[in-house]
Amino acid sequence: MSSRAPNGLDVHQVEFIKLLRSLSHRHAAHRVFSDFCECAAIAISNAVDLAQRETREARYLDIIGAYKPDEVHSLAKMLALVTESLERGFHDCLGELFMALELSNHWVGQFFTPYPVASMMAQMNCANAPDLIAEHGFVRACEPACGAGAMVIALAETFKNQHINYQQKLHVVATDIDATAAHMTYIQLSLYHVPAVVHIGNTLANTVRETFYTPAHVMGAWSRKLQQRADAQMNIDAPLAQTTELHAPLAAPAPNALRVTRPVDNTSSQPQLTLF
């Protein structure tokens, strides 16, 4: 018997929807989903990002203040269900839930790339990954409009299928202008243990409102690794003074401790997924 529902969702995603709808008697469905994503992102972030913990903890308490104790328990169970769903294999769990719940109606027609399409695009972009790893020790990926993170998840899966340990050989900077989308990406990349920096910001305007560091980024000392690579690149190409990738020191990661490592060019368009 198939473990997936007719709409393609697995049993954990189906249970997630049931819980969310049970909370929708007192709260709008889009608000429950948004609050869940932000609270889950904060809970994960606060385990590793001490510099922003106090501010985010206050925000967390402000959000759950609108929910009864049993509803807060349901929100926690929803995170457990997402974790169990992701344990079944690579897929865009939260993006699929977003579309199944028809939340795009609230977010002005926002739609996410289907995972099979993201997988195809990731495979097309990975031809030179082994060469980049041989040259630099790891690959950096830029996702300027990450949505729920499907492209990055597919990239991690492609690395795994090529017998490349993405937890050691891949670092991602993902950005989305929508906070809920960025929170979805952060949750899923954290649970897949992808080293990443997730920005809530506008890639075209080169602005960042808030930054989240995945546990894999912090535990893997990626701020130091990125700094070492940036310093090496500066020695090779000294005239480059401006950069687009931002990251903070490992000891005290914070949104205002940002650093550039690539030339800024706001006049040209960026592909959705770039390896370098």
PyRosetta script that sets phi, psi and omega in degrees:
from pyrosetta import init, pose_from_sequence

init()
pose = pose_from_sequence("MSSRAPNGLDVHQVEFIKLLRSLSHRHAAHRVFSDFCECAAIAISNAVDLAQRETREARYLDIIGAYKPDEVHSLAKMLALVTESLERGFHDCLGELFMALELSNHWVGQFFTPYPVASMMAQMNCANAPDLIAEHGFVRACEPACGAGAMVIALAETFKNQHINYQQKLHVVATDIDATAAHMTYIQLSLYHVPAVVHIGNTLANTVRETFYTPAHVMGAWSRKLQQRADAQMNIDAPLAQTTELHAPLAAPAPNALRVTRPVDNTSSQPQLTLF")
pose.set_psi(1, 135.6)
pose.set_omega(1, -179.2)
pose.set_phi(2, -68.8)
pose.set_psi(2, 142.6)
pose.set_omega(2, 178.0)
pose.set_phi(3, -92.5)
pose.set_psi(3, 7.2)
pose.set_omega(3, 178.8)
pose.set_phi(4, -109.9)
pose.set_psi(4, 145.5)
pose.set_omega(4, 178.0)
pose.set_phi(5, -76.3)
pose.set_psi(5, 167.0)
pose.set_omega(5, -179.7)
pose.set_phi(6, -55.7)
pose.set_psi(6, -28.8)
pose.set_omega(6, 179.9)
pose.set_phi(7, -83.7)
pose.set_psi(7, 6.8)
pose.set_omega(7, 176.5)
pose.set_phi(8, 89.4)
pose.set_psi(8, -3.3)
pose.set_omega(8, -179.8)
pose.set_phi(9, -80.3)
pose.set_psi(9, 149.3)
pose.set_omega(9, 176.5)
pose.set_phi(10, -84.8)
pose.set_psi(10, 175.5)
pose.set_omega(10, -173.8)
pose.set_phi(11, -62.6)
pose.set_psi(11, -32.1)
pose.set_omega(11, -179.6)
pose.set_phi(12, -71.9)
pose.set_psi(12, -38.2)
pose.set_omega(12, 177.1)
pose.set_phi(13, -67.6)
pose.set_psi(13, -38.0)
pose.set_omega(13, 177.2)
pose.set_phi(14, -61.9)
pose.set_psi(14, -42.9)
pose.set_omega(14, 179.1)
pose.set_phi(15, -67.0)
pose.set_psi(15, -36.0)
pose.set_omega(15, 176.5)
pose.set_phi(16, -57.6)
pose.set_psi(16, -46.8)
pose.set_omega(16, -178.9)
pose.set_phi(17, -63.5)
pose.set_psi(17, -39.5)
pose.set_omega(17, 178.1)
pose.set_phi(18, -60.6)
pose.set_psi(18, -43.9)
pose.set_omega(18, 179.4)
pose.set_phi(19, -65.4)
pose.set_psi(19, -44.2)
pose.set_omega(19, -179.7)
pose.set_phi(20, -61.3)
pose.set_psi(20, -42.7)
pose.set_omega(20, -179.3)
pose.set_phi(21, -68.6)
pose.set_psi(21, -29.0)
pose.set_omega(21, 176.8)
pose.set_phi(22, -67.6)
pose.set_psi(22, -26.7)
pose.set_omega(22, 177.7)
pose.set_phi(23, -85.3)
pose.set_psi(23, -13.4)
pose.set_omega(23, -175.6)
pose.set_phi(24, -77.7)
pose.set_psi(24, -2.2)
pose.set_omega(24, 176.0)
pose.set_phi(25, -70.0)
pose.set_psi(25, -29.8)
pose.set_omega(25, -179.2)
pose.set_phi(26, -110.6)
pose.set_psi(26, -19.0)
pose.set_omega(26, -176.2)
pose.set_phi(27, -133.4)
pose.set_psi(27, 146.0)
pose.set_omega(27, 176.6)
pose.set_phi(28, -62.4)
pose.set_psi(28, 143.1)
pose.set_omega(28, -176.2)
pose.set_phi(29, -58.4)
pose.set_psi(29, -42.0)
pose.set_omega(29, -179.3)
pose.set_phi(30, -65.4)
pose.set_psi(30, -32.2)
pose.set_omega(30, 178.9)
pose.set_phi(31, -71.6)
pose.set_psi(31, -40.6)
pose.set_omega(31, 178.0)
pose.set_phi(32, -61.1)
pose.set_psi(32, -45.0)
pose.set_omega(32, -178.8)
pose.set_phi(33, -64.4)
pose.set_psi(33, -45.0)
pose.set_omega(33, 179.6)
pose.set_phi(34, -63.4)
pose.set_psi(34, -44.2)
pose.set_omega(34, 179.0)
pose.set_phi(35, -64.0)
pose.set_psi(35, -40.9)
pose.set_omega(35, 177.8)
pose.set_phi(36, -59.3)
pose.set_psi(36, -48.0)
pose.set_omega(36, -177.6)
pose.set_phi(37, -62.3)
pose.set_psi(37, -43.2)
pose.set_omega(37, -179.1)
pose.set_phi(38, -68.4)
pose.set_psi(38, -43.3)
pose.set_omega(38, 179.6)
pose.set_phi(39, -63.9)
pose.set_psi(39, -41.2)
pose.set_omega(39, 178.9)
pose.set_phi(40, -65.2)
pose.set_psi(40, -42.0)
pose.set_omega(40, 178.7)
pose.set_phi(41, -63.2)
pose.set_psi(41, -41.7)
pose.set_omega(41, 179.3)
pose.set_phi(42, -65.2)
pose.set_psi(42, -43.2)
pose.set_omega(42, -179.2)
pose.set_phi(43, -59.5)
pose.set_psi(43, -41.5)
pose.set_omega(43, 178.9)
pose.set_phi(44, -70.4)
pose.set_psi(44, -45.7)
pose.set_omega(44, -178.5)
pose.set_phi(45, -60.3)
pose.set_psi(45, -41.5)
pose.set_omega(45, -175.4)
pose.set_phi(46, -66.6)
pose.set_psi(46, -15.1)
pose.set_omega(46, 177.4)
pose.set_phi(47, -78.1)
pose.set_psi(47, -19.0)
pose.set_omega(47, -175.0)
pose.set_phi(48, -129.2)
pose.set_psi(48, -22.7)
pose.set_omega(48, -174.8)
pose.set_phi(49, -107.2)
pose.set_psi(49, 84.4)
pose.set_omega(49, -175.3)
pose.set_phi(50, -69.3)
pose.set_psi(50, -28.5)
pose.set_omega(50, -177.7)
pose.set_phi(51, -63.3)
pose.set_psi(51, -31.2)
pose.set_omega(51, -177.4)
pose.set_phi(52, -108.5)
pose.set_psi(52, 4.9)
pose.set_omega(52, -171.8)
pose.set_phi(53, -62.8)
pose.set_psi(53, -45.1)
pose.set_omega(53, -175.0)
pose.set_phi(54, -62.7)
pose.set_psi(54, -46.9)
pose.set_omega(54, 180.0)
pose.set_phi(55, -63.7)
pose.set_psi(55, -42.8)
pose.set_omega(55, -177.9)
pose.set_phi(56, -72.1)
pose.set_psi(56, -33.6)
pose.set_omega(56, 177.1)
pose.set_phi(57, -63.3)
pose.set_psi(57, -39.1)
pose.set_omega(57, 177.2)
pose.set_phi(58, -63.5)
pose.set_psi(58, -40.6)
pose.set_omega(58, 177.9)
pose.set_phi(59, -64.7)
pose.set_psi(59, -42.1)
pose.set_omega(59, 178.4)
pose.set_phi(60, -58.1)
pose.set_psi(60, -47.8)
pose.set_omega(60, -178.9)
pose.set_phi(61, -65.1)
pose.set_psi(61, -33.5)
pose.set_omega(61, 177.7)
pose.set_phi(62, -65.5)
pose.set_psi(62, -39.9)
pose.set_omega(62, -179.1)
pose.set_phi(63, -67.9)
pose.set_psi(63, -52.3)
pose.set_omega(63, -175.0)
pose.set_phi(64, -72.8)
pose.set_psi(64, -9.9)
pose.set_omega(64, 176.0)
pose.set_phi(65, -62.5)
pose.set_psi(65, -21.4)
pose.set_omega(65, 179.6)
pose.set_phi(66, -84.8)
pose.set_psi(66, -3.9)
pose.set_omega(66, -175.9)
pose.set_phi(67, -115.1)
pose.set_psi(67, 146.8)
pose.set_omega(67, 175.6)
pose.set_phi(68, -73.9)
pose.set_psi(68, 160.0)
pose.set_omega(68, -178.7)
pose.set_phi(69, -53.2)
pose.set_psi(69, -41.7)
pose.set_omega(69, -179.6)
pose.set_phi(70, -69.7)
pose.set_psi(70, -28.6)
pose.set_omega(70, 177.2)
pose.set_phi(71, -71.9)
pose.set_psi(71, -37.6)
pose.set_omega(71, 176.3)
pose.set_phi(72, -61.9)
pose.set_psi(72, -39.2)
pose.set_omega(72, 176.8)
pose.set_phi(73, -62.1)
pose.set_psi(73, -38.0)
pose.set_omega(73, 178.1)
pose.set_phi(74, -64.6)
pose.set_psi(74, -39.4)
pose.set_omega(74, 177.9)
pose.set_phi(75, -61.9)
pose.set_psi(75, -40.5)
pose.set_omega(75, 178.4)
pose.set_phi(76, -65.7)
pose.set_psi(76, -39.7)
pose.set_omega(76, 179.1)
pose.set_phi(77, -66.0)
pose.set_psi(77, -32.6)
pose.set_omega(77, 178.1)
pose.set_phi(78, -63.0)
pose.set_psi(78, -37.5)
pose.set_omega(78, 177.1)
pose.set_phi(79, -66.8)
pose.set_psi(79, -38.9)
pose.set_omega(79, 177.1)
pose.set_phi(80, -61.8)
pose.set_psi(80, -38.5)
pose.set_omega(80, 179.4)
pose.set_phi(81, -67.2)
pose.set_psi(81, -38.8)
pose.set_omega(81, 176.2)
pose.set_phi(82, -62.8)
pose.set_psi(82, -42.9)
pose.set_omega(82, 178.9)
pose.set_phi(83, -60.2)
pose.set_psi(83, -45.1)
pose.set_omega(83, -179.7)
pose.set_phi(84, -65.2)
pose.set_psi(84, -36.2)
pose.set_omega(84, 178.9)
pose.set_phi(85, -65.9)
pose.set_psi(85, -44.4)
pose.set_omega(85, -179.0)
pose.set_phi(86, -67.8)
pose.set_psi(86, -26.5)
pose.set_omega(86, 178.1)
pose.set_phi(87, -66.9)
pose.set_psi(87, -17.3)
pose.set_omega(87, -178.8)
pose.set_phi(88, -77.1)
pose.set_psi(88, -14.3)
pose.set_omega(88, -179.1)
pose.set_phi(89, 145.9)
pose.set_psi(89, 178.5)
pose.set_omega(89, -177.6)
pose.set_phi(90, -76.8)
pose.set_psi(90, 124.3)
pose.set_omega(90, 172.2)
pose.set_phi(91, -169.9)
pose.set_psi(91, 166.4)
pose.set_omega(91, -178.0)
pose.set_phi(92, -91.9)
pose.set_psi(92, 76.5)
pose.set_omega(92, -174.2)
pose.set_phi(93, -55.9)
pose.set_psi(93, -52.9)
pose.set_omega(93, -175.2)
pose.set_phi(94, -71.7)
pose.set_psi(94, -34.7)
pose.set_omega(94, 175.6)
pose.set_phi(95, -64.0)
pose.set_psi(95, -40.0)
pose.set_omega(95, 177.3)
pose.set_phi(96, -65.3)
pose.set_psi(96, -39.9)
pose.set_omega(96, 177.5)
pose.set_phi(97, -65.6)
pose.set_psi(97, -41.0)
pose.set_omega(97, 178.7)
pose.set_phi(98, -56.9)
pose.set_psi(98, -45.5)
pose.set_omega(98, -178.6)
pose.set_phi(99, -73.2)
pose.set_psi(99, -38.8)
pose.set_omega(99, -179.6)
pose.set_phi(100, -64.7)
pose.set_psi(100, -32.8)
pose.set_omega(100, 179.4)
pose.set_phi(101, -81.9)
pose.set_psi(101, -3.5)
pose.set_omega(101, 179.8)
pose.set_phi(102, 57.7)
pose.set_psi(102, 38.3)
pose.set_omega(102, -179.7)
pose.set_phi(103, -76.3)
pose.set_psi(103, -11.8)
pose.set_omega(103, 177.8)
pose.set_phi(104, -61.7)
pose.set_psi(104, -21.8)
pose.set_omega(104, 178.0)
pose.set_phi(105, -64.6)
pose.set_psi(105, -35.5)
pose.set_omega(105, 178.4)
pose.set_phi(106, -78.5)
pose.set_psi(106, -39.9)
pose.set_omega(106, -177.7)
pose.set_phi(107, -86.7)
pose.set_psi(107, 39.6)
pose.set_omega(107, 172.8)
pose.set_phi(108, 48.8)
pose.set_psi(108, 53.7)
pose.set_omega(108, 173.6)
pose.set_phi(109, 71.1)
pose.set_psi(109, 30.5)
pose.set_omega(109, 178.4)
pose.set_phi(110, -77.6)
pose.set_psi(110, 127.6)
pose.set_omega(110, 179.7)
pose.set_phi(111, -127.4)
pose.set_psi(111, 148.7)
pose.set_omega(111, -179.0)
pose.set_phi(112, -108.6)
pose.set_psi(112, 147.0)
pose.set_omega(112, 179.4)
pose.set_phi(113, -61.1)
pose.set_psi(113, 127.8)
pose.set_omega(113, 176.9)
pose.set_phi(114, -58.0)
pose.set_psi(114, 143.7)
pose.set_omega(114, -174.4)
pose.set_phi(115, -59.6)
pose.set_psi(115, -40.3)
pose.set_omega(115, 177.7)
pose.set_phi(116, -58.7)
pose.set_psi(116, -35.7)
pose.set_omega(116, 177.2)
pose.set_phi(117, -69.0)
pose.set_psi(117, -43.4)
pose.set_omega(117, 177.7)
pose.set_phi(118, -60.3)
pose.set_psi(118, -39.8)
pose.set_omega(118, 179.3)
pose.set_phi(119, -62.9)
pose.set_psi(119, -43.4)
pose.set_omega(119, 178.6)
pose.set_phi(120, -62.2)
pose.set_psi(120, -43.8)
pose.set_omega(120, -179.1)
pose.set_phi(121, -65.6)
pose.set_psi(121, -39.0)
pose.set_omega(121, 178.7)
pose.set_phi(122, -63.5)
pose.set_psi(122, -42.8)
pose.set_omega(122, 179.0)
pose.set_phi(123, -63.4)
pose.set_psi(123, -36.5)
pose.set_omega(123, 179.4)
pose.set_phi(124, -67.7)
pose.set_psi(124, -26.9)
pose.set_omega(124, -176.6)
pose.set_phi(125, -93.1)
pose.set_psi(125, -2.3)
pose.set_omega(125, -172.1)
pose.set_phi(126, -101.2)
pose.set_psi(126, 6.8)
pose.set_omega(126, -175.8)
pose.set_phi(127, -60.0)
pose.set_psi(127, -36.0)
pose.set_omega(127, -176.2)
pose.set_phi(128, -98.5)
pose.set_psi(128, 8.1)
pose.set_omega(128, -178.2)
pose.set_phi(129, -58.5)
pose.set_psi(129, -46.3)
pose.set_omega(129, 179.2)
pose.set_phi(130, -59.6)
pose.set_psi(130, -36.8)
pose.set_omega(130, 179.1)
pose.set_phi(131, -67.0)
pose.set_psi(131, -40.8)
pose.set_omega(131, 178.8)
pose.set_phi(132, -65.1)
pose.set_psi(132, -39.8)
pose.set_omega(132, 178.3)
pose.set_phi(133, -65.1)
pose.set_psi(133, -41.5)
pose.set_omega(133, 178.8)
pose.set_phi(134, -63.0)
pose.set_psi(134, -34.8)
pose.set_omega(134, -177.5)
pose.set_phi(135, -81.7)
pose.set_psi(135, -41.8)
pose.set_omega(135, -171.6)
pose.set_phi(136, -113.0)
pose.set_psi(136, -12.1)
pose.set_omega(136, -177.9)
pose.set_phi(137, 94.4)
pose.set_psi(137, -23.3)
pose.set_omega(137, 178.1)
pose.set_phi(138, -161.7)
pose.set_psi(138, 167.4)
pose.set_omega(138, -179.9)
pose.set_phi(139, -110.2)
pose.set_psi(139, 139.7)
pose.set_omega(139, 172.0)
pose.set_phi(140, -106.0)
pose.set_psi(140, 139.0)
pose.set_omega(140, 178.4)
pose.set_phi(141, -124.8)
pose.set_psi(141, 139.1)
pose.set_omega(141, 178.2)
pose.set_phi(142, -116.1)
pose.set_psi(142, 124.5)
pose.set_omega(142, 176.3)
pose.set_phi(143, -120.8)
pose.set_psi(143, 97.2)
pose.set_omega(143, -171.9)
pose.set_phi(144, -78.1)
pose.set_psi(144, -12.9)
pose.set_omega(144, 177.9)
pose.set_phi(145, -142.0)
pose.set_psi(145, 76.7)
pose.set_omega(145, -163.0)
pose.set_phi(146, -77.7)
pose.set_psi(146, -19.3)
pose.set_omega(146, -176.5)
pose.set_phi(147, 57.4)
pose.set_psi(147, -128.3)
pose.set_omega(147, 178.8)
pose.set_phi(148, -89.9)
pose.set_psi(148, -0.2)
pose.set_omega(148, 175.9)
pose.set_phi(149, 100.0)
pose.set_psi(149, 12.8)
pose.set_omega(149, -175.8)
pose.set_phi(150, -58.2)
pose.set_psi(150, -41.5)
pose.set_omega(150, -177.8)
pose.set_phi(151, -62.9)
pose.set_psi(151, -40.4)
pose.set_omega(151, -178.7)
pose.set_phi(152, -72.3)
pose.set_psi(152, -40.2)
pose.set_omega(152, 176.8)
pose.set_phi(153, -60.2)
pose.set_psi(153, -44.0)
pose.set_omega(153, 178.4)
pose.set_phi(154, -64.0)
pose.set_psi(154, -35.5)
pose.set_omega(154, 177.1)
pose.set_phi(155, -64.3)
pose.set_psi(155, -44.2)
pose.set_omega(155, 178.1)
pose.set_phi(156, -61.5)
pose.set_psi(156, -41.4)
pose.set_omega(156, 178.5)
pose.set_phi(157, -64.0)
pose.set_psi(157, -40.7)
pose.set_omega(157, 179.5)
pose.set_phi(158, -63.1)
pose.set_psi(158, -42.1)
pose.set_omega(158, 176.0)
pose.set_phi(159, -59.2)
pose.set_psi(159, -46.6)
pose.set_omega(159, -178.8)
pose.set_phi(160, -60.7)
pose.set_psi(160, -42.0)
pose.set_omega(160, 179.8)
pose.set_phi(161, -66.7)
pose.set_psi(161, -22.9)
pose.set_omega(161, 176.7)
pose.set_phi(162, -92.2)
pose.set_psi(162, 9.8)
pose.set_omega(162, 179.2)
pose.set_phi(163, 63.6)
pose.set_psi(163, 33.7)
pose.set_omega(163, 174.1)
pose.set_phi(164, -107.5)
pose.set_psi(164, 127.5)
pose.set_omega(164, 179.5)
pose.set_phi(165, -75.6)
pose.set_psi(165, 97.5)
pose.set_omega(165, -176.7)
pose.set_phi(166, -65.2)
pose.set_psi(166, -23.7)
pose.set_omega(166, 179.3)
pose.set_phi(167, -69.4)
pose.set_psi(167, -18.7)
pose.set_omega(167, 179.1)
pose.set_phi(168, -114.4)
pose.set_psi(168, -23.5)
pose.set_omega(168, -171.8)
pose.set_phi(169, -114.6)
pose.set_psi(169, 8.6)
pose.set_omega(169, -178.2)
pose.set_phi(170, -136.5)
pose.set_psi(170, 133.8)
pose.set_omega(170, 170.3)
pose.set_phi(171, -130.8)
pose.set_psi(171, 137.5)
pose.set_omega(171, -173.0)
pose.set_phi(172, -122.2)
pose.set_psi(172, 139.6)
pose.set_omega(172, 165.5)
pose.set_phi(173, -115.3)
pose.set_psi(173, 116.4)
pose.set_omega(173, -177.3)
pose.set_phi(174, -119.8)
pose.set_psi(174, 139.2)
pose.set_omega(174, -176.9)
pose.set_phi(175, -135.3)
pose.set_psi(175, 141.6)
pose.set_omega(175, 169.6)
pose.set_phi(176, -146.3)
pose.set_psi(176, 144.1)
pose.set_omega(176, -179.3)
pose.set_phi(177, -73.3)
pose.set_psi(177, -22.3)
pose.set_omega(177, -179.2)
pose.set_phi(178, -93.6)
pose.set_psi(178, 125.8)
pose.set_omega(178, -175.6)
pose.set_phi(179, -63.5)
pose.set_psi(179, -41.7)
pose.set_omega(179, -179.5)
pose.set_phi(180, -63.2)
pose.set_psi(180, -40.7)
pose.set_omega(180, 177.5)
pose.set_phi(181, -61.8)
pose.set_psi(181, -46.0)
pose.set_omega(181, 179.4)
pose.set_phi(182, -62.0)
pose.set_psi(182, -39.5)
pose.set_omega(182, 177.6)
pose.set_phi(183, -63.3)
pose.set_psi(183, -40.5)
pose.set_omega(183, 177.4)
pose.set_phi(184, -60.2)
pose.set_psi(184, -46.4)
pose.set_omega(184, 178.7)
pose.set_phi(185, -59.9)
pose.set_psi(185, -45.6)
pose.set_omega(185, -177.8)
pose.set_phi(186, -61.8)
pose.set_psi(186, -43.9)
pose.set_omega(186, 179.7)
pose.set_phi(187, -59.5)
pose.set_psi(187, -49.9)
pose.set_omega(187, -174.1)
pose.set_phi(188, -70.1)
pose.set_psi(188, -41.0)
pose.set_omega(188, 178.0)
pose.set_phi(189, -66.8)
pose.set_psi(189, -33.9)
pose.set_omega(189, 177.0)
pose.set_phi(190, -65.3)
pose.set_psi(190, -44.9)
pose.set_omega(190, -177.7)
pose.set_phi(191, -71.1)
pose.set_psi(191, -29.0)
pose.set_omega(191, 173.8)
pose.set_phi(192, -84.1)
pose.set_psi(192, -1.6)
pose.set_omega(192, 179.6)
pose.set_phi(193, 58.0)
pose.set_psi(193, 49.6)
pose.set_omega(193, 174.9)
pose.set_phi(194, -93.8)
pose.set_psi(194, 124.7)
pose.set_omega(194, 175.2)
pose.set_phi(195, -64.6)
pose.set_psi(195, 118.5)
pose.set_omega(195, -174.4)
pose.set_phi(196, -157.3)
pose.set_psi(196, 153.6)
pose.set_omega(196, 168.0)
pose.set_phi(197, -115.4)
pose.set_psi(197, 124.2)
pose.set_omega(197, -178.0)
pose.set_phi(198, -113.3)
pose.set_psi(198, 119.7)
pose.set_omega(198, -179.5)
pose.set_phi(199, -102.6)
pose.set_psi(199, 139.3)
pose.set_omega(199, 162.6)
pose.set_phi(200, -95.5)
pose.set_psi(200, 108.9)
pose.set_omega(200, -175.4)
pose.set_phi(201, -176.2)
pose.set_psi(201, -176.5)
pose.set_omega(201, -177.2)
pose.set_phi(202, -110.7)
pose.set_psi(202, 108.2)
pose.set_omega(202, -177.7)
pose.set_phi(203, -62.6)
pose.set_psi(203, -40.4)
pose.set_omega(203, -177.7)
pose.set_phi(204, -66.4)
pose.set_psi(204, -37.7)
pose.set_omega(204, 179.0)
pose.set_phi(205, -86.4)
pose.set_psi(205, -7.1)
pose.set_omega(205, -179.3)
pose.set_phi(206, 58.4)
pose.set_psi(206, 44.7)
pose.set_omega(206, 179.0)
pose.set_phi(207, -121.4)
pose.set_psi(207, 148.2)
pose.set_omega(207, -179.9)
pose.set_phi(208, -130.1)
pose.set_psi(208, 127.2)
pose.set_omega(208, 178.4)
pose.set_phi(209, -94.4)
pose.set_psi(209, -35.3)
pose.set_omega(209, -177.5)
pose.set_phi(210, -156.7)
pose.set_psi(210, 150.2)
pose.set_omega(210, -176.3)
pose.set_phi(211, -131.3)
pose.set_psi(211, 136.0)
pose.set_omega(211, 176.5)
pose.set_phi(212, -120.2)
pose.set_psi(212, 137.3)
pose.set_omega(212, 178.5)
pose.set_phi(213, -110.8)
pose.set_psi(213, 124.8)
pose.set_omega(213, 179.7)
pose.set_phi(214, -69.1)
pose.set_psi(214, 154.8)
pose.set_omega(214, 176.4)
pose.set_phi(215, -54.8)
pose.set_psi(215, -37.2)
pose.set_omega(215, 179.6)
pose.set_phi(216, -64.2)
pose.set_psi(216, -34.0)
pose.set_omega(216, 177.1)
pose.set_phi(217, -64.4)
pose.set_psi(217, -47.6)
pose.set_omega(217, -176.8)
pose.set_phi(218, -71.2)
pose.set_psi(218, -49.3)
pose.set_omega(218, -177.2)
pose.set_phi(219, -65.3)
pose.set_psi(219, -28.1)
pose.set_omega(219, -179.6)
pose.set_phi(220, -89.9)
pose.set_psi(220, 6.4)
pose.set_omega(220, 179.8)
pose.set_phi(221, 54.5)
pose.set_psi(221, 42.4)
pose.set_omega(221, -175.2)
pose.set_phi(222, -73.0)
pose.set_psi(222, -25.4)
pose.set_omega(222, 175.9)
pose.set_phi(223, -60.7)
pose.set_psi(223, -41.8)
pose.set_omega(223, 178.3)
pose.set_phi(224, -67.0)
pose.set_psi(224, -43.8)
pose.set_omega(224, -179.9)
pose.set_phi(225, -61.7)
pose.set_psi(225, -42.9)
pose.set_omega(225, 180.0)
pose.set_phi(226, -66.9)
pose.set_psi(226, -37.6)
pose.set_omega(226, 178.1)
pose.set_phi(227, -64.1)
pose.set_psi(227, -42.8)
pose.set_omega(227, 179.2)
pose.set_phi(228, -62.4)
pose.set_psi(228, -40.5)
pose.set_omega(228, 179.3)
pose.set_phi(229, -69.5)
pose.set_psi(229, -37.7)
pose.set_omega(229, 178.2)
pose.set_phi(230, -64.5)
pose.set_psi(230, -41.9)
pose.set_omega(230, 179.3)
pose.set_phi(231, -63.5)
pose.set_psi(231, -41.3)
pose.set_omega(231, 178.7)
pose.set_phi(232, -63.1)
pose.set_psi(232, -40.8)
pose.set_omega(232, 179.7)
pose.set_phi(233, -67.5)
pose.set_psi(233, -37.5)
pose.set_omega(233, 178.8)
pose.set_phi(234, -63.2)
pose.set_psi(234, -36.2)
pose.set_omega(234, 179.0)
pose.set_phi(235, -66.9)
pose.set_psi(235, -32.3)
pose.set_omega(235, -179.5)
pose.set_phi(236, -79.5)
pose.set_psi(236, -38.7)
pose.set_omega(236, -172.5)
pose.set_phi(237, -129.9)
pose.set_psi(237, 66.6)
pose.set_omega(237, -173.4)
pose.set_phi(238, -57.2)
pose.set_psi(238, -35.3)
pose.set_omega(238, -176.8)
pose.set_phi(239, -61.8)
pose.set_psi(239, -19.6)
pose.set_omega(239, -177.9)
pose.set_phi(240, -75.0)
pose.set_psi(240, 116.3)
pose.set_omega(240, -176.6)
pose.set_phi(241, -110.5)
pose.set_psi(241, -24.4)
pose.set_omega(241, -177.7)
pose.set_phi(242, -104.7)
pose.set_psi(242, 154.0)
pose.set_omega(242, -177.1)
pose.set_phi(243, -145.7)
pose.set_psi(243, 164.6)
pose.set_omega(243, -179.8)
pose.set_phi(244, -112.5)
pose.set_psi(244, -24.8)
pose.set_omega(244, -178.0)
pose.set_phi(245, -87.8)
pose.set_psi(245, 136.7)
pose.set_omega(245, -173.4)
pose.set_phi(246, -119.7)
pose.set_psi(246, 136.7)
pose.set_omega(246, 173.3)
pose.set_phi(247, -158.2)
pose.set_psi(247, 159.9)
pose.set_omega(247, -174.4)
pose.set_phi(248, -111.4)
pose.set_psi(248, 163.5)
pose.set_omega(248, 177.2)
pose.set_phi(249, -60.5)
pose.set_psi(249, 147.2)
pose.set_omega(249, -177.5)
pose.set_phi(250, -62.4)
pose.set_psi(250, -38.4)
pose.set_omega(250, -173.9)
pose.set_phi(251, -65.2)
pose.set_psi(251, -33.7)
pose.set_omega(251, -177.9)
pose.set_phi(252, -145.8)
pose.set_psi(252, 72.9)
pose.set_omega(252, -177.7)
pose.set_phi(253, -65.2)
pose.set_psi(253, 132.5)
pose.set_omega(253, -179.2)
pose.set_phi(254, -155.3)
pose.set_psi(254, 151.7)
pose.set_omega(254, -175.9)
pose.set_phi(255, -61.1)
pose.set_psi(255, -28.5)
pose.set_omega(255, -176.3)
pose.set_phi(256, -89.1)
pose.set_psi(256, -1.1)
pose.set_omega(256, 178.9)
pose.set_phi(257, -101.1)
pose.set_psi(257, 69.4)
pose.set_omega(257, -170.8)
pose.set_phi(258, -107.1)
pose.set_psi(258, 153.1)
pose.set_omega(258, -175.3)
pose.set_phi(259, -141.8)
pose.set_psi(259, 145.3)
pose.set_omega(259, -178.5)
pose.set_phi(260, -99.1)
pose.set_psi(260, 146.3)
pose.set_omega(260, 175.6)
pose.set_phi(261, -136.7)
pose.set_psi(261, 0.4)
pose.set_omega(261, 177.3)
pose.set_phi(262, -140.9)
pose.set_psi(262, 154.1)
pose.set_omega(262, 179.7)
pose.set_phi(263, -63.3)
pose.set_psi(263, 139.7)
pose.set_omega(263, 177.4)
pose.set_phi(264, -84.7)
pose.set_psi(264, 132.8)
pose.set_omega(264, 176.5)
pose.set_phi(265, -143.7)
pose.set_psi(265, 89.5)
pose.set_omega(265, -177.6)
pose.set_phi(266, -81.0)
pose.set_psi(266, -0.2)
pose.set_omega(266, -178.7)
pose.set_phi(267, -91.7)
pose.set_psi(267, -15.3)
pose.set_omega(267, -178.6)
pose.set_phi(268, -111.5)
pose.set_psi(268, 153.6)
pose.set_omega(268, -179.1)
pose.set_phi(269, -82.3)
pose.set_psi(269, 147.6)
pose.set_omega(269, 176.9)
pose.set_phi(270, -100.4)
pose.set_psi(270, 137.3)
pose.set_omega(270, 172.9)
pose.set_phi(271, -65.4)
pose.set_psi(271, 159.6)
pose.set_omega(271, -174.8)
pose.set_phi(272, -66.5)
pose.set_psi(272, -29.9)
pose.set_omega(272, 178.8)
pose.set_phi(273, -137.2)
pose.set_psi(273, 123.8)
pose.set_omega(273, -177.3)
pose.set_phi(274, -129.0)
pose.set_psi(274, 130.5)
pose.set_omega(274, 174.8)
pose.set_phi(275, -104.7)
pose.set_psi(275, 140.0)
pose.set_omega(275, 177.6)
pose.set_phi(276, -160.4)
pose.dump_pdb("model.pdb")
